[in-house]
Amino acid sequence: MDQLRTGGRLVQPIGHGGQEHVELCERWAHKLVHRRTVTAARFVRLYGAHGYDQR
């Protein structure tokens, strides 16, 4: 939150693998305020050289 200026927006996925919601939050003077859920999303784990071991 410290890196976000007042009035700045943060869009991020929240939830457990495969059941996330993309949330929009906005920085007010001294707090982060949830504005709305943008959409449901499903993210899959990245495997290979730049992700998780395939074990």
Buried (B, 14 or more C-beta within 10 A) or exposed (E): EEEEEEEEEBEEBEBEEEEBEBBBBBBEEEEEEEEEEEEEEEEEEEEEEEEEEEE
